[in-house]
């Protein structure tokens, strides 16, 4: 593959033009440590962050941060390839940079020049920190779940269809004396008493076939030979082919039940303590006795439960599965009900495990003894454990699928004898070889002598607990191999995992790139160059990583072939812009080698030689995937919120409108009834109350309609209005109320009275404030109301004060302008006035503030959003 056409030989100006368009800073120094080249980005970097410029011929170590690279530079001139640099965090900004030193070798491997590459990694640093935080969170969660699994005092295990233990938690040691690894892989009947084996096997088979019987008891023999009675709950999962079981030591519970039968005194002593709930119900499930433990477990007072039906506390969905067990007690001495939900005093649903015993024939009991335990936490643990197990299995399947479809390479697993146990990946398919031919065979047998020796030596290093990365040749292709040890739980190395990548194309490309193109391979921009006929004759390594084989296939062809999502109209726009010597920018969507959608921002511009002749087109791209995803999520959220608000307003509007007609009919009907025609006092009273309720309902609907009109009024008429004149009109409309209250009103509008507002809104605002001042006046003094205006910023502010009852703002300040909020026990108060005032002012771009103190009065500051204009 050629990077340049046969008839095109790039010169130094061509590459300098490319370097000056790179986003990486590039500095080249000679063996005397003198600066012999730098691009524009490097010059800007030194000017912005190093308080100085660059000059060719000056000593490189004169730059403030250069001394930190002294060892790397010495190593690179000594022949060490790709000497690593260091990271630089600028102290006056949130910028992060990486600085790398690379040797630019001649054909004879001599090093005359070094490339200093400075890359801005601020965005990558931010993304890396976010990913690290996520990894820490996931690791913590994983450890937490594993600790949860092993900290359970109940035995948690999985059993396959053959009756073999698959996985067990640490509780087996505390309950049975066996470590989990001692029981894993063994048959369950090896630990179950012979008398209980057949019954246990039958129950397991029934559960596997779909039986709802998921709780049972059996007896197991401990490691020390003693016997323990276990209470099990089990669930079969067809997908995993496993029985998920939870077992609890039931020996103590059985002993307690026998003790209850022997003595009422012992029974009383038992139920006064512990975490179990004990109750006695009659044959109709009515509580006759409830133990005091119900206080700590469910929050009920035992006396308040006596005489109530037990099923009244059981979730209605669970009642059908529990009720049949009450009937069974007529024929059985004891039953264990399925787990069910029981409501506690706080209204929460708790999961309960219950054993019911028929003790009608026991003197002093004469009922059914119900022994219950709150298993909510245990059930949550069981469900979480099942979820984690499912996720682990799903992850395993996904991992195998990834291995089978591993792109441009292969995955190998070999044992300690270097024999292949597993081989998969797209590269295996492309070579048209069968994985089966490699299994149980040393991989080195398929390599030539040199490659086989390299492979064996590297594998010996891995067996010494090292991770290695190396190259080998196989079937005329070049591969990069990463090998790492795989250990068992004891920490011993059992296998070696090898990940290979086909680097044939990359190695071929590296052989065809000289010093200038090598510099371009280290920048973070996609760079593609075409000739004047739009045919690709150069691309950098980042472009190869993004477009993979596609860009290789398009080499020597028109650039439009690598942009399948570019419309013809966009191509024409680009061509027109280039003809006019303009830069054309377009966002292109593509798919990365990891099958992930990517967005690239490409800029197309013409390239010129030293004679100002067009030599081709420069296409530079930048990955903007993260920005596009963030913009899309923001647009989706805004769209969803707008749709929700629209639906809620429409619903409120329709509801209030649909109520008005029937309410009007009710009021009309009550008005037609003549009070004198009703002789019955009760009927007359009911009709009067019915009429009052209809009127109140009508007022409420009208209030809601007013609120909706304010919230939805987008075409409200705005005009020049005089506050003084409007205030006089409002006072005239309620003059009788003002006279009756004896209110004293003073006004001062000398600082401005003309505003741009809606006249009806202003009348409503002033009327509500005036009537509130009179309605909530002090009982010991005459109402005093004062209005004045003043200018503040871009507002004309109306200050409205009174000496009324005042409001406790510390207690009610957060809800002062809320709908139907009342702060005094006044019989006519509806809690709507201040809500309407606030809504009307805000609807036209204003705002409202309040100052108030209980017993001293209230002051409102109403800001009208327009430049105040004084009355002429």
ZAMARGU-4260 file (C-alpha; in steps of 0.2 Angstrom, whole numbers, plus 5000, padded with zeros to 4 digits):
<rodrens>
0) 5000/5000/5000 | 5006/5017/4995 | 5003/5033/5006 | 5007/5044/4991 | 5003/5043/4972
5) 5017/5037/4961 | 5017/5054/4952 | 5016/5064/4968 | 5032/5068/4980 | 5028/5078/4995
10) 5041/5091/5000 | 5045/5099/5017 | 5032/5113/5014 | 5018/5100/5012 | 5022/5092/5029
15) 5025/5109/5037 | 5008/5114/5031 | 5000/5098/5039 | 5010/5100/5055 | 5004/5118/5058
20) 4986/5112/5057 | 4988/5099/5071 | 4981/5101/5088 | 4996/5093/5096 | 5011/5104/5100
25) 5027/5097/5090 | 5045/5102/5094 | 5060/5094/5085 | 5078/5095/5093 | 5095/5090/5087
30) 5109/5080/5096 | 5115/5097/5103 | 5099/5099/5112 | 5095/5114/5101 | 5077/5118/5094
35) 5077/5115/5075 | 5058/5115/5072 | 5042/5118/5080 | 5024/5120/5074 | 5011/5134/5078
40) 5003/5124/5091 | 5020/5122/5101 | 5023/5141/5099 | 5006/5145/5107 | 5008/5132/5121
45) 5024/5139/5126 | 5017/5157/5125 | 5001/5152/5135 | 5008/5141/5148 | 5027/5144/5149
50) 5027/5163/5149 | 5039/5163/5134 | 5041/5159/5116 | 5051/5147/5105 | 5066/5151/5094
55) 5075/5140/5082 | 5093/5137/5087 | 5090/5141/5106 | 5094/5127/5119 | 5079/5117/5123
60) 5083/5116/5141 | 5080/5135/5142 | 5061/5131/5142 | 5055/5131/5161 | 5048/5113/5160
65) 5061/5105/5148 | 5073/5100/5162 | 5060/5087/5168 | 5064/5078/5151 | 5082/5077/5153
70) 5083/5058/5157 | 5070/5054/5143 | 5080/5064/5130 | 5096/5056/5135 | 5088/5038/5133
75) 5081/5042/5116 | 5098/5048/5109 | 5105/5032/5116 | 5094/5022/5105 | 5080/5018/5117
80) 5064/5018/5106 | 5049/5028/5110 | 5055/5035/5127 | 5041/5039/5138 | 5038/5057/5144
85) 5028/5063/5159 | 5011/5072/5162 | 5010/5090/5165 | 4996/5099/5175 | 4995/5117/5173
90) 4994/5126/5190 | 4984/5141/5183 | 4971/5131/5174 | 4962/5114/5173 | 4973/5109/5158
95) 4982/5093/5158 | 4996/5088/5145 | 5006/5073/5141 | 5024/5076/5135 | 5032/5062/5125
100) 5050/5060/5118 | 5052/5050/5102 | 5067/5046/5092 | 5067/5050/5073 | 5079/5037/5066
105) 5087/5036/5050 | 5088/5020/5039 | 5104/5015/5048 | 5095/5017/5065 | 5105/5032/5070
110) 5096/5046/5079 | 5100/5064/5074 | 5083/5071/5080 | 5071/5069/5093 | 5052/5073/5092
115) 5044/5082/5108 | 5025/5079/5107 | 5014/5089/5118 | 4996/5083/5119 | 4981/5092/5128
120) 4972/5077/5137 | 4961/5088/5148 | 4945/5081/5141 | 4952/5063/5141 | 4958/5066/5159
125) 4940/5071/5164 | 4932/5056/5155 | 4946/5044/5163 | 4942/5051/5181 | 4923/5048/5178
130) 4926/5030/5172 | 4938/5027/5187 | 4924/5033/5198 | 4912/5021/5190 | 4924/5007/5191
135) 4927/5010/5210 | 4908/5011/5212 | 4905/4994/5203 | 4920/4986/5212 | 4913/4992/5229
140) 4895/4985/5224 | 4902/4968/5219 | 4912/4966/5235 | 4897/4972/5245 | 4886/4959/5236
145) 4899/4945/5239 | 4900/4950/5258 | 4881/4950/5259 | 4881/4932/5251 | 4894/4926/5264
150) 4888/4935/5279 | 4870/4927/5279 | 4867/4916/5294 | 4856/4906/5283 | 4863/4893/5271
155) 4862/4900/5253 | 4866/4887/5239 | 4862/4882/5222 | 4858/4863/5217 | 4858/4856/5199
160) 4845/4844/5192 | 4855/4829/5197 | 4854/4834/5215 | 4872/4841/5216 | 4878/4856/5226
165) 4885/4869/5214 | 4888/4885/5225 | 4886/4887/5244 | 4890/4902/5256 | 4900/4902/5272
170) 4885/4898/5283 | 4887/4880/5279 | 4902/4880/5291 | 4892/4888/5306 | 4877/4877/5303
175) 4884/4860/5297 | 4903/4862/5301 | 4907/4859/5283 | 4917/4872/5272 | 4908/4877/5256
180) 4921/4868/5245 | 4919/4852/5255 | 4901/4851/5249 | 4902/4858/5232 | 4900/4845/5218
185) 4893/4832/5230 | 4875/4824/5230 | 4863/4832/5243 | 4858/4815/5250 | 4876/4812/5256
190) 4871/4825/5270 | 4852/4821/5272 | 4846/4808/5285 | 4841/4792/5276 | 4823/4793/5282
195) 4821/4811/5274 | 4830/4807/5258 | 4815/4800/5247 | 4804/4814/5253 | 4817/4828/5250
200) 4820/4821/5232 | 4802/4820/5228 | 4799/4838/5234 | 4814/4844/5223 | 4808/4835/5208
205) 4790/4843/5210 | 4798/4860/5212 | 4808/4858/5196 | 4792/4853/5187 | 4783/4869/5193
210) 4776/4864/5209 | 4771/4879/5220 | 4778/4870/5236 | 4794/4879/5238 | 4796/4877/5258
215) 4800/4861/5267 | 4809/4854/5281 | 4822/4839/5282 | 4836/4833/5294 | 4854/4834/5290
220) 4869/4827/5298 | 4883/4839/5304 | 4901/4835/5302 | 4902/4831/5320 | 4888/4818/5318
225) 4875/4828/5327 | 4858/4830/5318 | 4850/4847/5313 | 4833/4851/5307 | 4833/4863/5292
230) 4819/4874/5286 | 4821/4877/5267 | 4814/4888/5254 | 4818/4884/5236 | 4815/4891/5218
235) 4819/4883/5202 | 4826/4893/5187 | 4824/4885/5170 | 4835/4897/5162 | 4850/4893/5173
240) 4845/4875/5176 | 4848/4878/5195 | 4838/4876/5211 | 4841/4892/5222 | 4839/4887/5240
245) 4839/4896/5257 | 4840/4885/5273 | 4839/4889/5291 | 4843/4879/5306 | 4825/4875/5313
250) 4830/4865/5327 | 4828/4879/5340 | 4810/4883/5333 | 4805/4865/5334 | 4811/4864/5352
255) 4801/4880/5356 | 4785/4873/5348 | 4786/4857/5359 | 4789/4868/5374 | 4774/4878/5370
260) 4763/4862/5370 | 4770/4857/5387 | 4767/4873/5397 | 4757/4889/5396 | 4769/4897/5408
265) 4784/4892/5397 | 4774/4898/5382 | 4771/4915/5390 | 4789/4917/5395 | 4794/4913/5377
270) 4783/4926/5368 | 4788/4940/5379 | 4805/4941/5371 | 4813/4937/5355 | 4810/4942/5337
275) 4796/4930/5333 | 4778/4935/5332 | 4766/4923/5342 | 4747/4925/5341 | 4732/4914/5345
280) 4717/4915/5333 | 4700/4906/5333 | 4693/4896/5319 | 4687/4912/5310 | 4705/4919/5311
285) 4700/4932/5324 | 4715/4936/5336 | 4712/4930/5354 | 4730/4934/5359 | 4745/4943/5352
290) 4762/4943/5359 | 4771/4959/5365 | 4784/4957/5352 | 4772/4964/5339 | 4777/4981/5346
295) 4795/4980/5341 | 4793/4970/5325 | 4777/4978/5317 | 4773/4993/5328 | 4756/4988/5334
300) 4749/4988/5351 | 4744/4970/5355 | 4727/4976/5363 | 4722/4985/5348 | 4724/4969/5337
305) 4713/4958/5349 | 4696/4954/5341 | 4702/4959/5323 | 4703/4946/5308 | 4721/4942/5305
310) 4718/4942/5286 | 4713/4960/5287 | 4732/4963/5289 | 4737/4952/5274 | 4740/4958/5257
315) 4725/4955/5246 | 4735/4947/5233 | 4742/4934/5245 | 4726/4930/5254 | 4721/4916/5242
320) 4737/4907/5244 | 4736/4908/5263 | 4718/4904/5267 | 4719/4886/5261 | 4731/4882/5275
325) 4718/4888/5288 | 4707/4874/5281 | 4721/4861/5282 | 4722/4864/5301 | 4706/4855/5303
330) 4714/4839/5298 | 4733/4843/5302 | 4741/4847/5318 | 4753/4860/5310 | 4756/4868/5294
335) 4769/4880/5287 | 4761/4894/5276 | 4770/4901/5260 | 4778/4918/5263 | 4766/4932/5262
340) 4765/4951/5264 | 4759/4958/5281 | 4755/4977/5284 | 4764/4985/5299 | 4758/5000/5309
345) 4767/5012/5297 | 4757/5005/5282 | 4772/4996/5275 | 4771/4978/5268 | 4783/4966/5277
350) 4786/4948/5272 | 4781/4935/5285 | 4785/4917/5287 | 4772/4908/5298 | 4770/4891/5306
355) 4752/4888/5312 | 4748/4874/5325 | 4731/4867/5330 | 4729/4868/5349 | 4710/4869/5351
360) 4712/4853/5363 | 4725/4862/5374 | 4718/4870/5390 | 4722/4888/5391 | 4725/4890/5372
365) 4709/4884/5364 | 4714/4890/5347 | 4727/4891/5333 | 4744/4896/5338 | 4752/4907/5324
370) 4771/4908/5325 | 4777/4921/5313 | 4794/4929/5308 | 4798/4945/5299 | 4809/4938/5284
375) 4809/4955/5274 | 4828/4957/5275 | 4832/4939/5271 | 4820/4939/5256 | 4828/4955/5250
380) 4845/4947/5252 | 4839/4931/5243 | 4832/4942/5228 | 4848/4952/5227 | 4858/4936/5227
385) 4848/4929/5213 | 4849/4944/5203 | 4868/4945/5206 | 4870/4926/5200 | 4859/4930/5185
390) 4870/4945/5181 | 4886/4934/5183 | 4879/4921/5171 | 4874/4934/5159 | 4891/4942/5159
395) 4899/4925/5156 | 4889/4922/5141 | 4892/4940/5134 | 4911/4937/5137 | 4911/4921/5127
400) 4901/4930/5113 | 4914/4944/5114 | 4928/4931/5112 | 4920/4923/5097 | 4918/4939/5089
405) 4934/4947/5094 | 4938/4959/5080 | 4955/4959/5070 | 4962/4946/5082 | 4960/4931/5092
410) 4958/4925/5110 | 4969/4910/5116 | 4969/4901/5133 | 4983/4889/5136 | 4988/4877/5150
415) 5004/4876/5160 | 5011/4864/5147 | 5008/4878/5134 | 4994/4868/5126 | 4979/4877/5118
420) 4963/4874/5128 | 4952/4888/5119 | 4954/4898/5103 | 4942/4910/5095 | 4940/4927/5086
425) 4937/4935/5070 | 4955/4932/5065 | 4953/4913/5066 | 4938/4914/5054 | 4948/4926/5042
430) 4963/4913/5041 | 4950/4899/5037 | 4957/4888/5050 | 4948/4876/5062 | 4950/4880/5081
435) 4948/4861/5084 | 4964/4858/5075 | 4973/4868/5088 | 4965/4861/5104 | 4977/4851/5115
440) 4992/4856/5105 | 5006/4867/5108 | 5004/4884/5099 | 5023/4885/5096 | 5021/4869/5084
445) 5013/4880/5071 | 5026/4894/5071 | 5043/4895/5063 | 5059/4891/5073 | 5062/4910/5078
450) 5044/4914/5082 | 5042/4898/5092 | 5058/4902/5103 | 5051/4919/5106 | 5034/4912/5111
455) 5041/4899/5123 | 5052/4912/5132 | 5038/4924/5134 | 5026/4910/5141 | 5040/4905/5153
460) 5040/4923/5159 | 5021/4923/5161 | 5022/4907/5172 | 5034/4918/5183 | 5019/4929/5186
465) 5023/4942/5173 | 5012/4950/5160 | 5021/4952/5143 | 5017/4960/5127 | 5027/4955/5111
470) 5026/4952/5092 | 5027/4936/5082 | 5024/4931/5064 | 5011/4918/5059 | 5005/4913/5042
475) 5013/4928/5034 | 5004/4940/5046 | 5011/4950/5060 | 5002/4949/5077 | 5004/4959/5093
480) 5001/4947/5108 | 4997/4951/5126 | 4999/4937/5138 | 4994/4937/5157 | 4993/4923/5170
485) 4976/4916/5176 | 4976/4911/5194 | 4965/4899/5205 | 4957/4904/5222 | 4973/4898/5230
490) 4984/4911/5220 | 4992/4897/5209 | 4994/4900/5191 | 4984/4888/5181 | 4982/4895/5164
495) 4988/4909/5152 | 4976/4921/5143 | 4983/4928/5127 | 4975/4942/5117 | 4981/4944/5099
500) 4979/4958/5087 | 4983/4958/5068 | 4995/4972/5066 | 5000/4967/5048 | 4992/4983/5040
505) 4999/4994/5053 | 5017/4987/5051 | 5016/4989/5032 | 5010/5007/5035 | 5025/5011/5046
510) 5038/5005/5033 | 5031/5018/5021 | 5031/5033/5033 | 5046/5045/5034 | 5050/5058/5048
515) 5037/5071/5044 | 5022/5058/5043 | 5029/5049/5059 | 5025/5066/5068 | 5008/5067/5061
520) 5004/5049/5068 | 5005/5056/5085 | 4992/5069/5085 | 4974/5067/5091 | 4965/5073/5075
525) 4960/5062/5060 | 4970/5068/5045 | 4966/5063/5028 | 4973/5071/5012 | 4967/5070/4994
530) 4973/5076/4978 | 4964/5089/4967 | 4952/5075/4961 | 4947/5071/4979 | 4956/5054/4979
535) 4964/5049/4995 | 4983/5049/4995 | 4987/5051/5014 | 4979/5047/5031 | 4986/5046/5048
540) 4984/5031/5061 | 4970/5039/5070 | 4960/5039/5054 | 4964/5020/5052 | 4958/5016/5069
545) 4941/5025/5066 | 4938/5019/5049 | 4948/5002/5050 | 4948/4992/5034 | 4936/5004/5025
550) 4949/5018/5023 | 4962/5006/5017 | 4950/5000/5004 | 4946/5018/4999 | 4965/5022/4997
555) 4967/5030/4980 | 4948/5032/4978 | 4937/5047/4981 | 4936/5052/4999 | 4917/5052/4999
560) 4917/5033/4999 | 4922/5033/5018 | 4907/5044/5022 | 4891/5033/5018 | 4880/5045/5028
565) 4885/5060/5019 | 4871/5067/5008 | 4873/5072/4990 | 4868/5090/4994 | 4881/5091/5008
570) 4894/5085/4995 | 4889/5099/4983 | 4890/5112/4997 | 4907/5106/5001 | 4913/5107/4983
575) 4905/5124/4981 | 4914/5130/4997 | 4931/5124/4992 | 4928/5133/4975 | 4926/5149/4984
580) 4941/5145/4995 | 4931/5143/5010 | 4932/5130/5024 | 4917/5118/5025 | 4913/5109/5041
585) 4901/5094/5043 | 4897/5081/5056 | 4898/5063/5051 | 4891/5048/5060 | 4901/5032/5058
590) 4904/5016/5068 | 4920/5012/5078 | 4930/4996/5077 | 4921/4992/5094 | 4904/4993/5085
595) 4900/5009/5094 | 4892/5024/5085 | 4904/5039/5083 | 4901/5057/5078 | 4916/5065/5070
600) 4917/5084/5066 | 4926/5086/5049 | 4933/5102/5042 | 4938/5102/5023 | 4950/5115/5016
605) 4961/5118/5001 | 4980/5115/5002 | 4992/5126/4993 | 5011/5125/4988 | 5024/5138/4989
610) 5017/5145/4973 | 4999/5147/4979 | 4994/5132/4968 | 4981/5120/4974 | 4989/5103/4978
615) 4974/5095/4986 | 4961/5095/5000 | 4965/5093/5019 | 4952/5084/5029 | 4954/5086/5048
620) 4942/5077/5060 | 4938/5077/5079 | 4928/5065/5089 | 4913/5074/5096 | 4903/5058/5101
625) 4902/5063/5120 | 4895/5080/5115 | 4882/5073/5103 | 4876/5061/5116 | 4875/5074/5129
630) 4865/5086/5117 | 4853/5072/5112 | 4849/5067/5130 | 4846/5085/5134 | 4834/5087/5119
635) 4825/5071/5124 | 4822/5077/5142 | 4816/5095/5137 | 4804/5087/5124 | 4797/5075/5137
640) 4795/5089/5150 | 4786/5100/5138 | 4774/5086/5133 | 4770/5082/5151 | 4766/5100/5155
645) 4755/5101/5140 | 4745/5086/5145 | 4743/5091/5163 | 4736/5108/5158 | 4725/5101/5145
650) 4718/5088/5158 | 4715/5102/5171 | 4706/5113/5157 | 4695/5099/5152 | 4691/5093/5169
655) 4686/5111/5175 | 4676/5114/5160 | 4666/5098/5161 | 4662/5102/5179 | 4654/5119/5176
660) 4638/5113/5166 | 4632/5100/5179 | 4636/5112/5194 | 4626/5125/5185 | 4612/5113/5183
665) 4613/5108/5202 | 4612/5127/5207 | 4597/5129/5195 | 4588/5115/5202 | 4590/5120/5220
670) 4584/5138/5215 | 4568/5131/5208 | 4563/5123/5225 | 4552/5134/5235 | 4558/5133/5254
675) 4540/5136/5259 | 4533/5120/5250 | 4544/5109/5261 | 4536/5104/5277 | 4548/5091/5283
680) 4562/5100/5293 | 4575/5087/5289 | 4572/5088/5271 | 4572/5107/5271 | 4589/5106/5280
685) 4597/5094/5268 | 4591/5104/5253 | 4599/5120/5260 | 4615/5111/5264 | 4615/5104/5246
690) 4612/5121/5239 | 4627/5128/5249 | 4638/5114/5244 | 4634/5116/5225 | 4638/5135/5227
695) 4655/5131/5235 | 4659/5119/5222 | 4655/5131/5208 | 4666/5144/5217 | 4680/5132/5218
700) 4678/5128/5199 | 4678/5146/5195 | 4694/5149/5205 | 4702/5135/5195 | 4696/5142/5179
705) 4704/5159/5184 | 4720/5150/5188 | 4720/5141/5171 | 4716/5157/5162 | 4732/5165/5170
710) 4743/5150/5167 | 4738/5148/5148 | 4736/5167/5144 | 4749/5170/5130 | 4739/5184/5121
715) 4735/5194/5137 | 4732/5212/5132 | 4746/5224/5138 | 4742/5243/5139 | 4748/5259/5148
720) 4739/5259/5165 | 4739/5272/5179 | 4741/5263/5196 | 4733/5278/5205 | 4717/5278/5194
725) 4715/5259/5195 | 4717/5260/5214 | 4703/5273/5215 | 4692/5262/5204 | 4695/5247/5215
730) 4692/5257/5231 | 4675/5264/5224 | 4670/5246/5220 | 4672/5241/5239 | 4668/5257/5247
735) 4655/5250/5259 | 4668/5237/5266 | 4681/5251/5268 | 4668/5262/5277 | 4663/5247/5289
740) 4681/5243/5293 | 4685/5262/5297 | 4701/5259/5287 | 4714/5273/5285 | 4722/5273/5267
745) 4737/5284/5262 | 4745/5284/5244 | 4761/5292/5237 | 4764/5288/5218 | 4776/5303/5215
750) 4790/5291/5210 | 4779/5284/5196 | 4762/5277/5193 | 4762/5272/5174 | 4765/5254/5170
755) 4763/5242/5155 | 4751/5229/5161 | 4734/5221/5159 | 4721/5231/5167 | 4710/5216/5173
760) 4726/5209/5181 | 4730/5225/5190 | 4712/5227/5197 | 4713/5209/5203 | 4730/5211/5212
765) 4725/5228/5220 | 4707/5221/5225 | 4715/5205/5233 | 4728/5215/5243 | 4715/5227/5249
770) 4702/5215/5255 | 4715/5204/5263 | 4721/5219/5273 | 4704/5222/5279 | 4699/5204/5281
775) 4714/5200/5292 | 4715/5217/5302 | 4720/5218/5320 | 4706/5216/5333 | 4713/5230/5343
780) 4717/5244/5331 | 4710/5253/5316 | 4716/5246/5299 | 4730/5257/5291 | 4734/5254/5273
785) 4749/5263/5264 | 4753/5263/5245 | 4769/5270/5237 | 4780/5267/5222 | 4799/5268/5219
790) 4811/5264/5205 | 4823/5249/5206 | 4834/5243/5192 | 4822/5240/5177 | 4807/5239/5188
795) 4793/5251/5195 | 4790/5244/5213 | 4773/5246/5221 | 4775/5245/5240 | 4758/5239/5249
800) 4758/5239/5268 | 4746/5236/5282 | 4746/5234/5301 | 4735/5218/5301 | 4738/5201/5309
805) 4754/5197/5300 | 4761/5180/5294 | 4774/5169/5302 | 4786/5168/5287 | 4798/5157/5296
810) 4784/5144/5297 | 4774/5148/5282 | 4786/5157/5270 | 4789/5143/5258 | 4771/5141/5255
815) 4765/5159/5256 | 4760/5160/5237 | 4754/5142/5236 | 4736/5137/5230 | 4723/5136/5244
820) 4736/5140/5258 | 4727/5147/5273 | 4737/5155/5288 | 4722/5162/5298 | 4706/5154/5304
825) 4695/5167/5295 | 4678/5159/5290 | 4679/5168/5273 | 4697/5163/5269 | 4700/5151/5254
830) 4718/5153/5252 | 4717/5158/5233 | 4720/5177/5234 | 4739/5177/5236 | 4741/5163/5223
835) 4732/5173/5210 | 4741/5189/5214 | 4758/5180/5212 | 4752/5171/5196 | 4746/5187/5188
840) 4762/5197/5192 | 4773/5183/5186 | 4763/5179/5170 | 4768/5197/5164 | 4786/5196/5168
845) 4785/5203/5186 | 4789/5197/5203 | 4783/5199/5221 | 4791/5199/5238 | 4784/5200/5256
850) 4790/5206/5273 | 4779/5201/5288 | 4779/5200/5307 | 4765/5192/5317 | 4755/5206/5326
855) 4764/5220/5317 | 4757/5219/5299 | 4763/5214/5281 | 4772/5223/5267 | 4771/5217/5248
860) 4784/5223/5235 | 4776/5221/5218 | 4789/5223/5204 | 4782/5228/5187 | 4794/5223/5173
865) 4795/5238/5162 | 4804/5255/5163 | 4794/5266/5174 | 4786/5281/5166 | 4779/5296/5176
870) 4762/5302/5173 | 4762/5319/5163
</rodrens>
